[in-house]
Amino acid sequence: MIIKKYFNILKFYTVSEILAKGLNWLLLIILPKIISVDVFGVIALLVAFENFILPISLNGQNVTILRFLHRFYSLKNSFLKSVLIILLKWNLIIIPLSITIALIFFKSVSFIIIAIIVPMLAIREIVLNYLRVTENTKNYLSIRVTFQLIKFLLVLGLAIFFPNSSLTYPVGLLIATVISLEQIYIKLKDEFVIKDIIKATDKLSKMFFLFGFPIVFHGLSNAIIMFSDRYMIDFFLGKYYIGLYSVAYSISFSLFFILYIGGLIFQPFLYKSKNNNRKSEVYLTLYTNSIFVVIALAAIFMIILFPYLIKLYPNDYLTIGDVFIVLVFTNLFIPFYHQGNYRLTLKNKTQFLPLASASAGVLNIGLNIFFIPKYGIIGAAYSSMFANILLMLIVNLASYSFFRMNNIVIILLLIVGAFIIFIYQEMLFVISYMIIIYIVLSFVNTFFVYKNINYETENNL
């Protein structure tokens, strides 16, 4: 019964994420075929601005739900109310601040609209995480996919009729978000009716705020790692090159689908553990290795397919092959970063997350300053790769004895591979062969971890 239950959950989440993330990814893949490279560069900056503000607006409460809802499940309505109260109060500060930033730095209506939309997106994110933990898969699927479908159709339709305007993205996003919040209210209004408001609600709110606040800086720093390169490219090279880089990034980012779906399934399961122990560590290693193998196989497939795919685009984009390969390789570090991230969350040591991501964010900006003028847009890809390596190293060092980790050999060899392709850039063509070696090592490592846990189980019996 348990296996069947998790299989059904996996099926629902896989379908919802393929449809939702797939539509979002497809939108960023199709838009460059409709609009000019420069306009797509502006839209890439808008997406980056959205992703900078969202983690601040969320105040870490999306992780709070994943971490603590199981402990307060009998009080889930009061729990949800506490989280939403934190979110609403917090955003009374964030909304005027983000609008001010949009006015001062961008002087654009498009950026102001994004600043207004993001708090509404934060509410959506909170509700979706609540539905995940309570395993309300039907409503999760409906709300998640409907929003992305409406966003996809509106932004694409507006771009067809107004190909020279960057307003197409924020206007389409605004309408889709308002419709989604209305859908949430219709479907879940009973969830927000609090029949038993306990005295602990204020204490819960304070506890949740203290838990989530460090995650704000972590999320913001992650956004810097992922999106600051757009602004650096704009500063050094211009919006045309943002457009080129963003297409390579969007196609390579499809690997993140796999990570996202895996996280959706694994996070609630892992966070049911009260702390980090031998059992949770083994599960974490098995999950990390498994998701790494899937991503690595997908990476090989994408590298082979890319030369044929890029021919479907205007000739401007034919020069981004090497940038794409470096960005694909960068994605291979993310499963091991998540490994350390999950472990820190289990140990309630989330204060290390902002330190790790801030350090990586500073490195990313610093490397971009040197690499972009010297190497062009591939310099931004290399900066992102090294920033992700640092991020992955810090969270794992902070969460566990580094050399005791079951998959330490794979991590070290990945780092060696990164330095090889940076120092000898003409060797980018060998990445597929390197990835095959990593896959084999991961299979071997998983086998021994699984064998050891079986041996320990038999001895205990």
N, C-alpha and C positions, 0 to 999 in steps of 0.2 A: 504493500500500500504506500509506504514512504517513497519507494523508487518511482511508483506511478505518479504520485503527487508532484515530486520534483521534476519528473519528465514533462508533466502538463505545464508546470510553471515555466520550465525552460522553453517549451514550445510557444507559449504566449509571449514571453519576453523576446525570444528570437524573432518572431514574426513582427512584433511591434517595433523593435529596434531596426530591423532590416527596412521596414517601411518608413519609419520616422527619420532615422539617420540617413537612410538611403535617399529619401526625397531631399533632405537638406544638402547632402553631398552632391546629388544630381543637379540641384539648383546652381551650385557654385561651379559645376562642370559645364553646364549648358550656357550660363550667362556670358562667358567669354566668346561664345560663338555668335551672340546676338549684338553685344555692345562692343565699343572700342576698348582697346587695352587700357587707355587712360581712365575711362569711366569705371571699368572694372577695378582699377587700382584704387579709386575713391571708395567704391563699395567694400573693398578689402579693408580699408581704413575704418569704415563704419562698423564692420563685423569685429574688428580688433577693439574698437571703442566699447562695443557692446560686451565683449568678453572681459574687458578691464573692469567695468562697473559691476557686472553680475556677481562675482564672488564677494564684493564689498556689500552689495545689497542683500545677499543671502545671509550674511553674518554667521556662516558656518552651521546654520540650523538644518540644512539638508543632511549633514553628517550626524547632527544630534539625533535626528529621527532614526537613522540607521543604527546608531550606537545604543540608544537608550529606550526606544519604544517597547522592545520586548520585555524590559524590566518593569515597565509601567503599563503593560498591555490592558490590565483590567480598568485602568483610568485613561484609556486612549483618547477620549473626547477632551478631558481636561489637559492631557498632554498636548494635543493638537492646538488647543486654545492658547496654552502657554507659549508655544513656538510662534504662533501667528501674532500674538501680542508683542513679543520681542521684535518680530519682523516689521510690524507696522510702526512701532515707536522708532526703531532704528532708521527706517527709510524716511521719516520726517526730517532727519538730518541729511541723509544721503541725496535725496531728490534735488533740493536747492543747490547742494554742493556740486553735483554732476552737471546740472544745467549751467552753473557759473563757469565750470571748466570748459563746457562746450562753447559758451559765448566768448571766453577770453582766448582760448587756444585755436579754435576752429572757425568761429564766426560763420557758422553754417546752420541753417534750419534743420538739415538732415541729422546732424549730431545732437541737436536739442531734442528732436523727436525720439532718438535712441535713448537719451537720458531719461525721458519720461516713461518709456516702455519698460526699461529694465526692472524696476520694482514689481511690475505686474508679472514679468517673467519669473521673478523670484518666488512669488506666491504660487505660480504654476509648479515650479520645481519642488517646493515644499509639499504640495498636495500629491504630486506624482510619487515622491519618496514615501509618503504616508501610505499610498495605495500599494506600493511595492512591499512594504513590511507587513501590512495587513493582508497581503496576498489577494487583493481585489483586482485580479488580473483583467477582468472584462472592462471595468471602467478605466483602468490604466491604459489598455490598448486603445479604447475609443478616444480618450482625451488626447493621448500622445499623438496618434496618427492623424486625427482630424485637424489638429493645429498645424502639423507639418504639411498636410495636403493643401489646406487653405493658403498657407504662407507660400508654398511652391507655386500654386496657380496664380495668386495675386501678383507676386513679385515678377514672375515670368511674363504674365500678361501685360503688366505695366511696362516692362522692359521692351516688349515688342512694339508697343504704341509710343513709348517715349525713350528711345534708345540712347539719347544724349543726356539723360537726367539721372543723377545719383539718388534722387528722391524716391525712385521706384522701390528700393529695398526698405527704407524705414516706413514708408506709407503702407506697403504690403504687410510688413511685420506688425505694425500697429493694429490694423484691422483684424488680422489673424489672432492676435493676443486678446483683444477685446471679446471676440467671438468665443475663444477658448475659455476665458474666465466666466462667461455667461453659461457655457456648457458645464463647467465645474459646479456652478451654483445650482443649476437644474438637477444634476445627477447626484450631488453630494450635500444638499442643503440640510438633510437630517443629521449628517456628521457634525455640523457646526451648532446644533442645538444642544446646549450643555444642561443636562438635567441635574447632575450632582457636581457642583463646583466645590472642590475640596479646599481646605485651608492651605494645603501644600502647594497650590497653584503658584503663589508668589515665590515660594522657595524653589519650585521647579524652574520658574522663569529665570531666577538669579543663577541657578546651577547651570542651566542650558546656555545662558549668555556667557558665563565664564568659560564653559567648555568650547563654545563656538567661536569666541572672539579671536583667539590665535589663528584659527583656520581662515579668517578674513585675510590676514597678511599672507598666509600660505597660498590661498587662491589667487590673490592679486599678483604675487610673485610668479606663480605658475603662468598667469596671463602675460606677464612681462616676458617670460621665457618663450612662450608660444607666439606672441604677437608684436612685441616691441620691434622686431626686425622690419616690419612694414614701415614703421615711422622712421627707422634708421635708413632704410632704402630710399624713402621719400626725401629725406634730408640730403643724402649724398648723390642719388641718381635720378630721382623723380618718379612720378606716378606711373609712367609707362613701365618701368622696371618692377614696380609693386605688382602690376597686373601680371607680368611674366612669372614672377616668383610665386604669386598666389595660386596660379594654375598648377604649378609643380607641387606646391604644398597641398592643395585641395585633393589632387589625385593620390598623393602618397598618404594623405590623412585617412583614406578609406580603410587602412589597416587598423585605425582606432575603433572602427565598428566592432571588431572582434574583441578588443579589450573592453569596450563599453558593455557589450552583451555579457561577457564573462564576469565583469564586475557586478552587473545587475543581479546575476544569479548567486555569485559567491559571497558578496559583501554581507547580505542579511544572514546567510548561513554561518559565516565566520564570526560575525559580531554577536551571535548568540552566546559565544564563549565569554565567561566573565573576566578572563585574563588570558595572557599568553602562556601556553604550557606546551609540553611535548607533543600532545595530540594536535593542537591548533597549528604548531610549527610544521608538522608533517603535512597536514592538509594544505597549508600555505605553500609549501615547497612543491607539492604535487600539482596544485593549481597553477603556480607560476611557470613551472616547466611545461605543463600541458598547453597553456595559453601561448607561451613562447614558441613552441613547435608549430602551432596553428598559424601564428603571425609570420613566422619565418617561411613556412611553405607558401603562404599568400604573397609574401615579399618576392620570392623567386618568380612566381607566376606573373606578378605585376611588372617586374623588371623585363621579363621576356615580352610581355604584351605592349609595353609602353611605346616602342618605336612605331608600332602600327596605330595605336590610339592617337598619338600626337599628330598624325597626318590628317586627322579629321578637323584640326583647328587651323586658323589662319597661319600663314608662314612665319609670322612674328614669333610663334611659340616653338618653332623647330629647334631652337638653341638651348632648351631648358633640360635636356636629357641628363647631364651630369648633376645638375641641381636636384633633380628628382631622385636619382640614385642615392645621394648623400642623405636626403630627407627620409627615404625608405629605411636606410640603415639606422638612422637615428631612432626610428620607432621600435627597433629591437631592444632598446634599453628600457623602455617604459614598463614592461611586465616586472622587471626587477626593481624599478622604483616603486611600483605598487606593492611589491612584497614588503619593503621597508615601511611604506606608508600604512598598510593594514596592521603591521606589527606594532607600530607606535600608537595607533588608535586603540588597539586592544589593551595596551599597557597604560592608556590614558596619559600618554606623553606627547600630546599634540603640540605642546609648546616648541618642540624641535622642528615641526614642519615649516613654520614661517622662517626660521633660521636657515633651514636647508634651501628653501625656494628663493629666499632673498639673496643668499650667497650665489646661487646659480643665476638669478636674474641680473645681479651686478656683473658677473662674469660674461653673461650673454651680451649685455650692453657694451662692456669694455672690448670684447672681441669684435663685435660689429664695427666699432669705431676704427679698428685697425684692419679688419679683414675685408669689409665692403669696398673701401677705396682701392685696396690692393688686388682683390680677386673678383670684384663685382658681386652679383647676386649669389654666386656659389659660396662667397665668404659668409653670407648670412646663414646658409645651410650648415657650414662648418661651425659657426658660432653656436647655433642651436644644438648641434651634436655634442659639443664639449660641455655646454651648459647642462644638458640632460645627463651626461656622465657624472658631473659633479653632484647634481641633485640626487641621482641614484646612489652614489657612494655615501653621501652624508646621512640619508635616511636609514640606510642599512647599518652604517657604523653606529648611529645613535640608538638603534633598536636591538642590536644583537652583536655578539662577538663575531666580527667580520669573517675571520678565517674558520669559524665553526659552521658557517652557513653551508647547507648541503650542495648548493649550486655555485660555489665560489669560483670553480675552475672556468665555468662558462662565462661568468661575469668578467673575469680577468682577460680571457681570450677575446671577448668582445671589445674591451678597451684597447688591447693590442691592435686589433683589426682597425679600430677607429684611427689610431695614430698612423698606421700603414697607409690608409687611403688619403690621409691628410698630407703626409710627407711625400708620398709617391702618387700624386693625383692621376698620373697616367695609368695607374693600376685599378681604376674604378671598375674595369670590366671583370675583375676576378671576384667581385663581391658575391655573386651567385654561388661560386664554389666555396667561398668562406662560410656562407650561410648553411650550406649542406653539411659542412663539418660541425657547425654549432648544433644543428638538428640531431645529428648522430650522437654527439656528446650529451645532449639533453635527454635523449632516449635512454642512454646508458645510466645517466645519473638518476632518472626517474625509476628505473628498474631496481637499482640498489636501495633507494629510499623506500620503495614499496616492499622490497624483500626484507629490509631491516625491521620495518614496522610489523610485518607478519611474524618475524622471528621473535620480537619482543612480546607480541600477543600470545604466541604459543607458550613461551616461557612463563608468562603470568598465569596462564591456565594450568 
